[in-house]
Amino acid sequence: MIRDRNVSHRATGYLAICLLAWASSLALAGPETVDEQLVVTPGGLTSVQITRGSLSVVGWDRSEIHVEGALDEQVERFIFETRGDVTRIEVILPKPLEHRMLQRTTDLTIHMPSGSDLEVSGVSLAVGVSGVSRQVSVGVISGDINVRGGRGQIELQTVSGQIDLLGADGRIFMRSVSGDLLAREVEGEARYSTVSGRILIEAGSDDQTLESVSGDIDVRGEGIRHLRGQIVSGDIRFDGSLAPDASVALTTISGTVEMVLSGEVNGTFDVSTGSGRIRNHLTSDEPTRPQYGPGRSLRFKVSDAVSQVNLSARSGDVILTRSGVRGVSR
Amino acid sequence: MEHDSHDEFDMLLAREVRGLDREIQPDRNLWVGIARRIGDHPQRRWRGRERWLPYGVAASLAIAVTSLVLNLIGVVDTASPEQPMPSELTASLDQLGADHASRRAPMLATFRAVNASLDQNTRDELYRNLEIMARARSEIEAQVRDNPQDRELVSSLLRLQQWELRLLSEDYASPGNTL
């Protein structure tokens, strides 16, 4: 009888251990979904770190942050906390990560006060941001970044993803290694930099600096005041109009520079090429050759405006034309 | 006239050097986030070496540029396009290339180690782009040798070298570090 009681106790102990182990494994595995809300200080910072998956951030007019969605199947821990004016949202994965086929990665939607700053970092993370009217910083490795709005310092960076910015105002930095950079309806001072991605700017700000090693640059805008674009190997094109006091410098080492101007054309134009041709369809001025060596240059002035335009292609053509002129090809 | 030309060239390169470390300061106080991240990600030993890297790069670049200026000032303006490239300028460009290579090599090794945990596709993409930069650098160097009087090309070469080193100093493996 005593022996039976011992066996029974032992079985109960094993069962308890098994239950404890099962509960621990569940705790370690972390939650599958999240639906949480916190009251936060308006004007603070929302900091998000997610290694992989997708994230949508939406600004709203409440002093609350709401996080909802699915968490990575390998999640260890989910952090959602506020300390002072900083709210931290993180999906912690084990290190090193298991590289296997995944059924589920993180897919979160975050609603945050539109008047707070936002910073997001991740690795394989697609990020969408809308309705945030303050500073936005996003840095990922391979995901695309789409930002609508933002004011103040807007800093967007990726290695191979595409960055798409619409309607921001402030000091804008967009950087990629091979991803394309797109910006539309941007105000303020903007800097774009990529190694091999393309840069496409539509209705860009009146102060832009663009830099690329081998991707093409295409800028469209009206009333441009400061525009500086440089490529080592690629084409650069501007299509639009200039402010009366514009300062424009477009340079490629190997490629074509094309400027298609609309509206009233004023200013001093300095154009040079090393081994290509200069095609001037703005005025009747003809390029000249230097006394020695290769190359052509052209300098002319239209009206008394103070605008200065410098266009240069070391190995390639420079084309100057008016918008709507037919028969001009690159 | 020659003196004016020297001054102009000196100013050009001085502007380039000044522009190398130019950054726009952020509006808000970033220290809260930085302190938290330092706490969250204990520093590894190699980071101690990395801390002086930007200063080392800036200092060595400044030395290289100064050296180049001193050499080119005496050479460029006397060079006519129809004459072969003066040997002093060739030596200066060779020195500039050698200096860059000596800085680049250890940084590339560190870059490989720091970013080793990235997935293969991302690493391939990064190395492909580093190759693009190296080819572009070679292309500009060749153009400088063909057009020794072209100061804008020298500026482009210096900018590209700086950009290449900046890319090599990136730690993409730690989310948030690149922000």
Interface residues (C-beta under 8 A of the other chain):
Chain A: L45 S47 Q49 T51 G84 D85 V86 R88 P96 H99 D117 E119 S121 G122 V123 S124 Q135 S137 V138 G139 V140 I141 S142 G152 Q153 E155 Q157 V159 S160 R171 F173 V177 S178 S193 V195 S196 E211 V213 S214 Q230 V232 S233 T251 I253 S254 G274 P290 Y292 G293 S312 R314 S315
Chain B: I24 P26 D27 R28 V32 G33 R36 S80 P81 E82 S117 L118 D119 N121 T122 E125 L126 R128 N129 I132 M133 A136 E139 I140 Q143 N147 E152 L153 S156 R159 L160 W163 L167 Y172 P175 G176 T178 L179
